Every structure is written in C-alpha cells, then in structure tokens.
Amino acid sequence: MPLIAGIDIGNATTEVALAQHGRFIASGIVATTGMKGTRDNIAGVVASLQQALNNTPWSLQDVAKICINEAAPVIGDVAMETITETIITESTMIGHNPQTPGGVGVGMGTTIAVEKLAALSEDRFTQGWIPLVGEERDFLEAVWFINEALDRGVNVVAAILKKDDGVLVNNRLRRTMPVVDEVTLLEKVPEGVLAAVEVAAPGQVVRVLSNPYGIATFFTLTPEETQTIVPIARALIGNRSAVVLKTPQGDVRSRVIPAGKIFIRGEKRGGEADVAQGAQAIMQAMSTCAPVCDIRGEAGTHAGGMLERVRKVMASLTGHDMNAVYIQD
C-alpha cells in the first residue's frame, strides 16, 4: 500500500498531507525553517512529515513518494515595505553609524568614562565595560587607559570615541574589540547605561544590531519595547558598524528616521532621488540614468535599510559577496 506525502513549503509554514489510494490519512504543520526555497527548509519538511506520521502506524521508511511544491525563494516581504519617514517618540534607543570604525565583533556592557576604569573595584571587573573617550583625550592616552584596565583583568568589551581615532586605537589594543568613533555628541551619551557596539569585518555588514530581536535579546526588552525599536534596527541594515544605547526614560524625546534617498548608477551617468518625493521623481531619475547598473540606498534611512536587506538576502541565497549583488530594477 504506497503511502504518498504532499508537502507545501510556504513563507510562514510547511504543511504535509498523507494519502493512501487517494484517501486522506493525516496532516502535519510546522513553521518554515529558513527562507522559502532554500536548503534550510529541509529541517522543517522532515519535522512536518514526522508530525503527520505520528498520527499513523507508519514511519518515514513507509513513505513511498514525496511531492513538493515549487518553492521559489521569496523576498517580497522586504520589497513591499512602506518606506516613509518614521518618528519614534519617547524612544530609549539611539543608534550611530561612523565611517571609520576599528576592530570587529559585538560588545555589550555599561558605559564609563575611560579614565574611571582605573577606579573600578575588583568585584566589578568581570561585568562588561564600554569606555567613552572624549575629544580631550589623545588616542595614545585612550589606549593606555584601556590596556592598563585589560592588564588588571577588567572586562573591556568595546570603546566609543568622539574623535576619528577608531583605527589608531584598535591597532594598539591588547585585545580585539569593536571600536566606534566619530560620535560627535559623545557628551550626550550618559555613563552607567547599557550599550551594544557592533563592528563588522571589511566588506560585511552588522547582523546583530540590525535585527530587532538581536537588540531585544541584548537589552532584555519587553514585546512592546521591541516593537518600538524595529524602525531603528531596520535603519541600521547595511551599515558596517553601529552603536545602540538604552538611555534613561525621557532622555531621548524623539528620533526621526527619514524615508531617505536612493542613489542610481547608470552606465554613463549617476543620479539620485528622494523617496519622499514619490514614484514620479524616482522614475524620472531612473530614466535619466538608464541603463541602470546598480541602485543603493542612503545609510540610516528606510530606503537604505530595505535595499541593503534585499542585497543581503540575495547574497545569502546565491553564495555571493554582498558587493557582488547589483539591484537594477
């Protein structure tokens, strides 16, 4: 008696129906594992099939034939997003994306003035610390304070600098850690608050802080708080580095994330269009630059986040580097 399994891999769920001699036997449903149409779906297929078989006297070895739908990868949930300006009121999260970060990795800890590292008591060494280095400090002074703390066993996990010294500081530290610089309003960053710093390797982009659930995990946010930081996480997509702080309630009254611009590179000329000006302005810029070779979005905006996420997903699906993926239409 041949047992046939029909499997439908969807964007959200993977469903199985078992039949024998044209008669329905049992079904199973689980959340789709990975992006639809990729190898990651296999785990969900097996789990759904096993769930259906659990309601029957048969096992996997008894399944004679499996029919699977044509599960093409879908990234429509990315491309169909509404791109508009977002104003986050009474937000407790702020972000930053400098151009010349140092080091690599993710660091989670408490902010502290770099000179105060020397005054930490031994019972506080093991918690993560992120020193703040103001413009009055030479990069060699900053390096000395951080290395001295590391030698004493202080768990320094990252550093935030006001001046453009990220690479200089990183090259002289005894431990590799993410170092973010060019924080022009460093004096506005309070001490004693939780912060997460991420710097990706050259050619890569941040992965943890561009994911709202990654931020929520670091800061132990409630579902309501997680919902409010989704726009910030999306705006950080495509950035090589980022800093996210959890400030005391009310310190940050509002954060505007603009719709942003798209930058078009054509075969003979380039152009740009502000997404907020609408479809007509975008299409006019596109036609001016035709034929189009690549389109990128402005960093820190909804347009930049959406386009870079598309690029990131396609790079993951094809096994190519993100810089080798071009958006042309």
N, C-alpha and C positions, 0 to 999 in steps of 0.2 A: 504494500500500500504506500505509494510515494507521498511524502509529506513536502508540500511546497510552501515557501515563505516569500511573501511580498513585502518589500521594505521601501519605505518612503523617507528619504533624508530631507528634512526641511530646514529652514533657517533657525527655528527655535527647538523643534522636537524631531525625534527619529521614531517612526512608528512601524510596527510589524504586524502582519496578519498571516496566520497559518491556515492552510486549507488542505483538504484531502478529498480527492474525487469531486472537486468542485464545491465542496461543502466547507463552510467556515468552521474552524476549530477553536482558535484562541487568538488573542492580540496582546501586544506589549507597547509601551510608550515610555521614552526617556528623553531627557534634554539632549539636544545635538551636541556632540563633543567637537570642539574646534569650529572652524569656518566651513560652511557647507561646500562640499565638493573637494575636500582635501583629505589626506591620509588620516588626519586627526579624527575623522568621522568613524573610523573602524571600531574604536572602543565603544562608541555609542550604539553602533549596529549590533555588536556582539551582546551588549547589555540588554538591548531591547529584545533581541531574539531569545536570549536566555529567560527574560521575564515572561515572554509568551509561552515558552516551553515548560516553565514551572507550573503552569496550569494544566499540563497534559502528562500522560505517562511516558512521553518520548524525551529523547535527549538530542544534543546537537548532531550526533552521529546519524540520527534517523532522518535528518533533513536532506532530501534528495535534490532539491533545486531551490535556488535563491534568485529572486527577481528584484533588481534595484532600480529606482528611478534615475533619470539622467540628472545628477546633482551637480549642476554647474555652479562655480563659486559666485556668490552674490555679495556685492558691497553697496547695494542700493541704500541701506540704512545710513551709510556715510554720505553719499552724494545727494540724498534727498533732504538733508537737514536744512532748516530755515536759517539763513545767515542774516542776522540783524544785530544791531547794537544791543548789548546787554548791560544793564546797570544793577550791580549787586549791592543792595542797601544793608547797612549794619553788618557787613561781612567781617569775619575774623580771620580771613585768609588773604594773603597777598603773595604775588609771585614776581620773579625777576629773571631776565634773560640777557646776560652780558655777552660780548662778542669774543672775549679772550680769557676763558676760564683756564684753570690749571688742574692737573691731576685727573682722576677718574673714579667713578663709583658713587655710592649713595651713603650719606651720613645723616644720622638722626640724633639730635641732642638738644641741650639747653644753651642758649646764647649767653656769652660772658665777655666782658672787655678783656682783651688779650693780656693786659698787664696784671689782671686779677687772677690769672691761672696760678701765679706763684703763691697766692694766699690760700689756695684750696686746702682743706684739711684732708688727711689721708683717707678718711671714711667716705669721701666724696669722689675719690679718684676714678672709680670704676664706671660711674654713670657717664653717658656721652656728653662731651662739651664742644661747643662751636664758638671759637673766639671771634670777636668783632674787632677789626683793625681800622682805626680812623686815619684820616689824612695826615695827622701829626706824626704818625709812626713811619719811619723809613722801613723798607721791606726787609732789610737786614735785622732791624730790631724785632720785627714781627717773627721772623724765622727763629731768632734767638729765644724769644719767649715760648714759642710753640715747641721747639726742640728740647728746651730745658724741662718743660712740662712732661713731654713724652719720656724723657730720661728718668723722671721721678715716678713714672707709672700712671700719669694722668691720661685718661682715655679721650684724647682729642680726635674727633671723627671727621671734622671739616673746618673750613675757615671762610669768613666773609670779609672782604676788603672794600674800602672805599675807593682807593686808587687803582690804576690799571697795572697791578703788580702780580696778578694771579700766577702767571708762568714763572716769574722770577722767584716767588715764594715757594711754589711747588717743587722747583728744581733743587731746592736746598733743604727740604724737609726730610727727616729720617724715616718717615712713613708715607706711603702713597695715600692720599685722601683727596676728596673733591674740594677745590678752592675756587670760589666765585668772587670776581672783583667788579669794579665799576658800579658799586652800589652808592650812587651819588647822595642819597638821603640816608646814609648809614646812621646818622644821629637820631633818626626817627625810629630806628629798629630798637625795641626795648631789650634790656637784659633780663635774663631769667625766664624767657618764653621758649616753648618748644619750636624747633625749626628742623626742616629737612632740606638737605642740599644734594643735588644730583648733577654730575658731570659725565657726559657720555664720551666714549673714545672718539678720536677724529673720524669724521665720516659717518658717525652714528648719531642717534637722537635719544633724548631722555625717554625712558619707558615707565618708570615708577610714578613720577610726579605728573605725567601726562595722563595718568589713569586715575579717575576719581576714587576708585576703590583702593588703589595703592595709597593715596593720600589719607583716605579714611582709616586704613589699617594702621598707618604710622601714628596718626593723631587720635585714634580711638573715637571716631566721630559717631554721632547718632545718625539714624537714617535721614532725619530732617537736615542735619548739618551736611551730610554727604550730598544731598540734593543741591544745596546752595553752592557747593564748590565745583559742580560739574562744568560750568562755563569756564572757570579758571583752568581746570585741568585740560579742557579742550584747547584753550588758547595757548597752552604750553606744548602742544603736539608739534613736532618738527624742530623744536629747539635743541641745541646741543647741551645746554645747561639750564638749571632752574633752581630757585630758592622759594620755598613756601614756609611762611611763618604762621603760627597760631597766636594771634595777638590778644590781649585782654579785650573783653567785650566792649565795643564802643570806640576803640582806638582808631579803627578804620571805618569811616561812615559810609563810604561808597567806593566802588571800583567799576570803572567803565571799560568794557571790552568792546571795541568797535567792530563793525562788520568787516572793515579792512579793505585793502586793495589787492588786486591780482596783477602780476607782472607777466607780460606776454613776450616771449622771444620768438621772433619770426626769422625766416631765412635771411632777410635783408635788413630788417629793422625791428626795434623793440617798442613796446608801449605798455601802458598801464591803465587800469580802470578802477574806480571806486565802486565797490559792490553796492554801497548805499544809494548810488545814483540810478540803479536799476538796470534791467536787462538791455535796454536800448544802448546805454553807454558802453556796456560790456561788449555787445555785438559789434558796435562801431569800432572799438579798439581791436577786436579780433579781426575784422575785415581789413583794417589798416595794416595789420602785421602779417596777413596771410601770404604764403602758407606758414602755419604756426609750427614751431619746433618743440616748444615746452611752455608750460604755464606754472607759475609758482605763486604762493600767497604771502601776504605780509605777516611776518612773525608776530606772535602775540595777539592775533585777531582771529575772529571766527573763520574768515576766508582762509587764512594761513593754516589754521588747525585742520580744517576739512580737507584741503588739498594735500597736506602732508600726511594725513591719515590714509587717504586713498593711495598715495605713493608708498607708504609703509606697508599697507596690506598687500598691494600688488608685488612689492619686493619680496615679502614673505612667501607668497604663493608661488612665485616663479624662481626663487632662489637667487635673485639678483641683488646687487647692492642698491640702496635707495637712490644713489646718484645716477644709476643707470636706467631709472624708470622715468619716462617722459610722459607728461599729460598734454595731449594735443587737441582735445575736443571736449 
